[in-house]
Amino acid sequence: MPERRCGVGGYGLFGDDGLLASHVAAHIVFYIAAALHIGLVLEHQLVDRDHLLHRML
């Protein structure tokens, strides 16, 4: 009897390399977007000094 696995498409959680690769790629894209966002917030707050963060909060 074949082993039953839970997950997407009957694959184990990390059984399919394609799903793992896309998952890791999505994490990398997310962290890059978050770092860019934080960098832009700091630029507005510390370099431009336009008090944009204060107006948003």
C-alpha angles and dihedrals in degrees: 000000000000118000114257116227131191122225141066114339094354093295122129119254092271099009097109115061092204092061092046092049093050090046092053091045090052090051092051092049091048094051092047091051091048092049091049091049093050090046092053092048090052091048091054092045102042108021106030094030090202093142091232092147091053091051092050094050 
